[in-house]
Amino acid sequence: MSATTLPADPGASSRGARVGRAALALYGALGTLATPLIEAHLARRRRQGKEHATRWPERFGVAGRARPAGRVIWLHGASVGEALSALPLIAWLRAQHPGMRLLLTTGTVTSAALVEERLGDAVLHQFVPVDLRRPVRRFLDHWRPDLILWFESELWPILLTEAARRGVPALLINGRMSAASHARWRRARPLVRLLLASFRGMLAWSEVDAARLEDLSGRPVRCAGNLKRAAPALPCDEAELARLRARLAGRPVWVAASTHPGEEAMVGAAHRRLVARHPGLLTVIVPRHPPRGPAIRAALGTALALRSAGDDVPVDAGVYVADTLGELGLWYRLADLALIGGSLVPHGGQNPLEPARLGCAVVLGPHVGNFAEIVAELAAAGAIVALDDEDGLIAAVDRLLADAPQRRAMAAAAQRYAEAEGDVVARIAAELEPVLRPLAPG
């Protein structure tokens, strides 16, 4: 990767650079003026359980722990998906560069819980500061990172440019740029070019994303492959898996995974239509945000079993709301097929590789922009069923529950696809080594 910094040469005096810096200054000024509103917004989120009850000062750059001695590599991935995609690279960094400490920032309570569960003390976790100058500077003053690995598709102007001004090298890993984001950023090309200049190098997860990033940055961008395809299979409690397999033996089971508002009602309606044709049918709803579990039960019927309340899966046909964190791997192993949430409503879809990696047949709706390329490749491999609406959902689940050979063939094709790109970490590692070598102790 060739070194690139914020423009400081004669090109910085160009009209585009001046416009970009003016836009950045305006963004910073508006953020400062809006600070009271941002503080009130985060306080409201805290009351709603969307911000951590005790660690919320981290969102304002107040460190929750001391900085360790030595080199610190800062990895940032805003949500659960980005944090999971970082896991294989974190494992490589710990094995190949054990003398460096890893700081991982995320922005959601769910992602923080996942990091604690999956990584424990292997990394230092903090909530990412809001994109205001004072919190960002407080964060950087404390942590003094030696390198930034950015796993986020969103570009935070203050975070990126303030780190670049301090000379901290930053690399974009698994870079993604949706068609909508590309069109939006093209209207602010001088600003986005300034932001992308903060990265010494950029690695995209597909050729399409690389082309979009090249168009915006005016620099070459390499495609290293999708790091999410190198993620390990979701874990599960083996004792609980054995218990539930015995309890559900012989029953048809399907899971609606990582659902969003509006989808649970469709799933509930589908269950009511399907249960007569599939005796003993268990429909498991795993909401994307577990705290929504009680609201889902209230909307679909108070008789529904709720896992967070200690309810077990029903012994007869029924709907089970699995509103707990970190158990999606359990339900994928138990299910005959999975609906990918966020795809029946305009959200962009969740990760279809997680059920594919566990040999689960997959159905999904039309809103798959977040994983469009992967979905297209899975479809070409005969590994998924695409549907348009609630009627399509009912027809697809009905057909696949009744046709075990097709279901198994789909699951096998999905698993082959998910495991086909195991060398992504090696390709990214090869790009990182020239940057990491000068930071190595001694």
C-alpha positions in Angstrom: 0.0 0.0 0.0 1.4 3.4 -0.9 1.5 6.0 1.8 -1.1 8.8 1.4 -1.8 11.6 3.8 -4.2 14.6 3.8 -3.2 16.9 0.9 -0.4 19.1 2.0 1.3 19.7 -1.4 0.4 22.3 -4.1 -2.7 20.1 -4.9 -4.1 21.2 -1.6 -4.6 24.7 -3.0 -6.8 23.4 -5.8 -10.4 24.4 -5.8 -11.6 20.8 -4.9 -9.3 20.6 -1.9 -10.4 24.1 -0.7 -14.1 23.1 -1.1 -13.4 19.9 0.8 -11.7 21.6 3.7 -14.5 24.2 3.8 -17.1 21.5 4.0 -15.1 19.8 6.8 -14.9 23.0 8.7 -18.7 23.6 8.3 -19.4 20.0 9.4 -17.3 20.5 12.5 -18.9 23.9 13.3 -22.4 22.5 13.0 -21.5 19.6 15.2 -20.2 21.9 17.9 -23.4 24.0 17.7 -25.5 20.8 17.9 -23.6 19.3 20.8 -26.5 19.9 23.3 -28.9 18.1 21.0 -26.5 15.2 20.5 -26.0 14.9 24.2 -29.8 14.9 24.7 -30.2 12.3 21.9 -27.7 10.0 23.6 -29.3 10.4 27.0 -32.6 9.4 25.4 -31.0 6.3 23.9 -29.5 5.5 27.3 -32.9 5.5 28.8 -34.1 3.2 26.0 -31.3 0.8 26.7 -29.5 1.6 23.4 -26.5 3.1 25.1 -24.5 1.4 27.9 -25.8 2.3 31.3 -22.4 2.8 32.9 -19.9 3.1 30.1 -21.8 5.9 28.2 -19.0 8.5 28.9 -16.9 6.6 26.4 -19.1 8.0 23.7 -17.7 11.4 24.7 -14.1 10.2 24.6 -13.8 9.5 28.3 -11.7 6.3 28.4 -13.0 3.5 30.4 -9.6 2.0 31.1 -5.9 2.8 31.1 -3.8 2.7 27.9 -1.4 -0.1 28.0 2.3 0.4 27.4 3.7 -0.3 23.9 2.1 -0.3 20.5 -1.7 -0.1 20.2 -3.5 -1.0 17.0 -7.0 0.5 16.9 -9.6 -1.5 15.0 -13.0 0.1 14.4 -16.2 -1.7 13.3 -19.5 0.1 14.2 -21.9 -2.8 14.7 -22.1 -6.6 15.1 -21.4 -7.3 11.5 -18.2 -5.3 11.3 -17.0 -6.7 14.7 -17.6 -10.2 13.5 -15.8 -9.6 10.2 -12.7 -8.4 12.2 -12.5 -11.6 14.2 -10.3 -13.6 11.8 -7.9 -10.7 11.4 -7.8 -10.2 15.1 -6.8 -13.9 15.5 -4.0 -13.4 12.9 -2.7 -10.2 14.6 -2.6 -11.9 18.0 -0.7 -14.9 16.6 1.7 -13.0 14.4 2.2 -9.8 16.4 1.7 -10.8 20.0 3.6 -7.7 21.3 1.0 -5.3 20.1 -2.2 -4.5 22.0 -5.5 -4.4 20.1 -8.1 -1.8 20.8 -11.5 -2.5 19.2 -14.2 0.2 19.1 -17.9 -0.4 18.3 -21.0 1.8 18.5 -23.7 -0.5 19.8 -24.5 -2.2 23.1 -25.1 -5.5 21.3 -21.7 -5.4 19.6 -20.0 -4.6 22.9 -21.6 -7.7 24.5 -20.6 -9.8 21.5 -17.0 -8.6 21.8 -16.9 -9.5 25.5 -18.4 -12.9 24.9 -16.2 -13.8 21.9 -12.9 -12.1 22.7 -12.8 -11.5 26.5 -9.5 -9.9 27.4 -8.0 -10.6 24.0 -8.8 -7.0 23.0 -9.5 -3.7 24.8 -13.0 -2.7 23.9 -14.3 0.9 24.0 -17.4 2.6 22.5 -16.4 4.8 19.6 -16.7 8.5 20.4 -19.3 10.6 18.7 -17.9 12.5 15.8 -17.3 15.8 17.5 -13.9 17.5 17.9 -13.7 17.5 21.7 -14.7 13.8 22.2 -12.5 12.7 19.3 -9.5 14.6 20.5 -10.0 13.3 24.1 -10.1 9.8 22.7 -7.0 10.1 20.6 -5.1 12.0 23.4 -5.7 9.0 25.7 -5.2 6.0 23.4 -2.5 7.4 21.0 -3.0 4.6 18.5 0.0 3.6 16.3 -2.2 2.2 13.5 -5.9 2.3 12.6 -7.7 -0.5 10.8 -11.1 0.7 9.7 -13.8 -2.0 9.1 -16.6 0.5 8.8 -18.5 1.5 5.6 -19.4 4.8 7.1 -16.9 7.6 7.0 -16.7 9.8 10.1 -15.1 13.1 9.0 -13.7 14.3 12.4 -12.4 10.9 13.5 -10.6 10.2 10.2 -9.1 13.7 9.6 -8.1 14.3 13.2 -6.2 11.0 13.3 -4.6 11.9 9.9 -3.5 15.3 11.2 -1.7 13.5 14.0 0.1 11.3 11.5 -1.6 8.1 12.6 -1.6 5.7 9.6 -5.0 4.3 8.7 -6.0 1.5 6.4 -9.5 0.7 5.2 -10.1 -3.0 5.5 -13.0 -4.8 3.8 -14.1 -1.5 2.3 -17.7 -1.4 1.1 -19.5 1.3 -0.9 -23.2 0.7 -1.8 -24.7 2.2 -4.9 -26.8 4.6 -2.8 -23.7 5.7 -0.7 -21.7 6.1 -3.9 -24.4 8.3 -5.5 -24.7 10.4 -2.3 -21.0 10.9 -1.8 -20.5 11.8 -5.5 -22.5 14.9 -4.7 -19.9 15.8 -2.0 -16.9 14.6 -3.9 -14.4 17.2 -2.5 -15.3 16.2 1.0 -15.2 12.5 0.5 -11.9 12.7 -1.4 -10.5 14.5 1.6 -11.8 11.8 3.9 -10.5 8.9 1.8 -7.1 10.6 1.7 -6.9 9.8 5.4 -6.3 6.2 4.4 -2.8 5.1 3.4 -4.4 2.2 1.6 -7.8 0.8 0.9 -8.8 -2.8 0.4 -12.3 -3.4 -0.9 -14.3 -6.6 -0.5 -15.4 -6.7 -4.1 -14.4 -5.4 -7.5 -17.6 -3.3 -7.6 -16.8 -1.7 -4.3 -13.2 -1.1 -5.4 -14.3 0.7 -8.5 -16.7 3.0 -6.5 -13.9 3.8 -4.0 -11.5 4.5 -6.9 -14.1 6.8 -8.5 -14.5 8.8 -5.3 -10.8 8.8 -4.1 -9.0 9.2 -7.5 -6.6 6.5 -6.2 -6.1 2.7 -7.0 -8.0 0.4 -4.7 -7.4 -3.3 -4.5 -9.9 -6.0 -4.0 -8.7 -8.5 -1.3 -12.0 -10.4 -1.0 -14.7 -10.4 1.6 -13.4 -10.9 5.1 -16.9 -11.9 6.3 -16.4 -15.1 4.3 -13.5 -16.0 6.4 -15.4 -15.6 9.7 -15.6 -18.7 11.9 -19.0 -20.4 12.3 -21.2 -18.8 14.9 -20.6 -20.6 18.3 -23.2 -22.3 20.4 -23.6 -24.0 23.8 -23.1 -27.7 22.9 -25.0 -28.9 25.9 -28.0 -26.8 25.0 -27.8 -27.9 21.4 -28.0 -31.5 22.5 -30.9 -30.8 24.8 -32.9 -29.0 22.2 -32.2 -31.6 19.5 -33.6 -34.2 21.7 -36.6 -32.1 22.5 -37.3 -31.2 18.9 -36.5 -34.6 17.3 -38.7 -35.3 14.3 -40.3 -31.8 14.2 -40.0 -29.3 11.4 -38.2 -26.2 12.5 -37.5 -22.9 10.7 -35.9 -19.7 12.0 -36.5 -16.1 11.1 -33.1 -14.7 12.0 -32.2 -11.1 12.8 -35.7 -9.8 12.1 -36.6 -6.1 12.0 -39.9 -4.4 12.8 -42.6 -5.4 10.3 -41.1 -8.8 9.6 -42.3 -10.6 12.7 -45.9 -10.0 11.7 -45.2 -11.7 8.4 -43.5 -14.6 10.1 -46.4 -15.0 12.5 -48.9 -15.0 9.6 -46.8 -17.6 7.8 -46.8 -19.9 10.8 -50.5 -19.8 11.1 -50.9 -20.8 7.4 -48.2 -23.5 7.5 -48.9 -25.2 10.8 -51.8 -27.3 9.4 -49.6 -28.7 6.6 -46.6 -29.3 8.9 -47.7 -30.8 12.2 -45.6 -29.8 15.2 -44.0 -26.9 13.3 -41.8 -24.7 15.4 -41.2 -21.2 14.1 -38.3 -19.4 15.9 -38.0 -15.6 15.7 -34.6 -14.2 16.6 -35.0 -10.4 16.6 -32.0 -8.3 15.5 -32.3 -6.3 18.7 -33.1 -8.7 21.6 -34.8 -6.0 23.8 -37.7 -6.0 21.3 -38.7 -9.5 22.4 -41.5 -8.5 24.8 -42.9 -6.1 22.2 -42.9 -8.9 19.6 -44.7 -11.2 22.0 -47.3 -8.5 22.7 -47.9 -7.9 19.0 -48.2 -11.6 18.0 -49.9 -12.9 21.1 -49.2 -13.1 24.8 -49.2 -16.9 24.7 -46.0 -16.9 22.8 -43.0 -18.4 24.5 -40.2 -15.9 25.3 -36.7 -17.2 25.8 -35.5 -14.2 27.9 -38.4 -14.9 30.3 -37.1 -18.4 30.8 -39.7 -20.1 28.6 -38.7 -23.3 26.9 -39.5 -24.2 23.3 -43.1 -25.4 23.1 -43.7 -29.1 23.1 -46.3 -28.7 20.4 -46.5 -26.5 17.3 -45.9 -22.8 18.1 -43.8 -19.7 17.8 -40.8 -19.2 20.0 -39.2 -15.7 20.4 -35.5 -16.3 21.0 -34.7 -12.8 22.3 -31.3 -13.5 23.7 -27.8 -12.4 22.6 -25.2 -14.7 21.0 -27.4 -17.7 20.4 -28.0 -17.4 16.6 -25.5 -20.2 16.0 -27.7 -22.5 18.1 -30.9 -21.9 16.1 -29.1 -22.2 12.7 -27.9 -25.6 13.8 -31.4 -26.7 14.9 -33.3 -25.2 11.9 -34.2 -26.9 8.6 -34.1 -23.5 6.9 -33.6 -19.9 7.7 -35.2 -16.6 6.7 -32.6 -13.8 6.7 -34.1 -10.7 8.4 -33.9 -7.2 7.2 -34.7 -8.5 3.7 -38.5 -8.4 3.8 -38.4 -4.7 4.8 -36.3 -1.9 3.3 -33.3 -2.4 5.6 -30.7 -4.0 3.2 -30.6 -7.5 4.7 -28.4 -9.2 7.3 -25.5 -11.6 6.6 -26.6 -14.8 4.7 -23.2 -16.4 5.1 -23.8 -17.2 8.8 -26.5 -19.8 8.1 -24.8 -20.9 4.9 -21.6 -21.7 6.9 -23.6 -23.9 9.2 -25.3 -25.8 6.3 -28.7 -24.2 6.6 -31.0 -23.6 3.6 -31.7 -19.9 3.1 -34.6 -17.8 2.0 -34.6 -14.1 1.8 -36.7 -11.1 0.6 -35.9 -8.5 -2.1 -34.1 -6.0 0.1 -30.5 -7.3 0.1 -28.5 -4.3 -0.8 -26.0 -4.8 2.1 -25.0 -8.2 0.6 -26.1 -7.8 -3.0 -23.0 -9.4 -4.6 -23.0 -12.3 -2.1 -26.7 -12.9 -2.6 -26.3 -12.9 -6.4 -23.5 -15.5 -6.2 -25.5 -17.7 -3.7 -28.4 -17.5 -6.1 -26.2 -18.6 -9.1 -24.9 -21.5 -7.0 -28.5 -22.6 -6.3 -28.0 -22.0 -2.6 -30.9 -19.7 -1.8 -34.6 -19.0 -2.6 -35.4 -15.3 -3.3 -39.0 -14.1 -2.5 -40.9 -10.9 -2.8 -43.5 -10.8 0.0 -45.4 -12.6 2.6 -47.1 -14.9 0.1 -43.8 -15.8 -1.4 -42.4 -16.5 2.1 -45.3 -18.9 2.9 -44.9 -20.7 -0.5 -41.1 -21.0 -0.1 -41.1 -22.3 3.4 -43.9 -24.7 2.7 -42.1 -26.1 -0.3 -38.7 -26.5 1.4 -40.1 -28.0 4.6 -41.8 -30.6 2.4 -38.9 -31.3 0.1 -36.0 -32.6 2.2 -33.7 -33.5 -0.8 -33.9 -29.9 -2.2 -33.4 -28.4 1.2 -30.3 -30.5 1.8 -29.0 -29.7 -1.7 -29.4 -26.0 -1.1 -27.7 -26.2 2.3 -24.7 -28.1 0.8 -24.4 -25.5 -2.0 -24.5 -22.7 0.5 -21.9 -24.3 2.7 -19.5 -24.8 -0.2 -19.8 -21.2 -1.2 -19.3 -19.9 2.4 -16.1 -21.9 2.8 -14.7 -21.2 -0.7 -12.7 -18.1 0.3 -10.6 -19.1 3.2 -7.5 -17.3 2.0 -8.9 -13.8 2.4 -7.0 -13.3 5.7 -3.7 -14.3 4.0 -4.3 -11.7 1.2 -5.1 -8.9 3.7 -2.2 -10.0 5.9 0.2 -9.6 3.0 -1.0 -6.1 2.5 -0.7 -5.3 6.2 2.8 -6.6 6.9 4.7 -3.7 5.3 2.8 -1.3 7.6 3.0 -3.5 10.7 6.7 -4.4 10.4 8.0 -0.9 11.4 5.8 -1.0 14.5 7.0 -4.4 15.7 8.8 -4.2 19.1 12.6 -4.1 18.7 
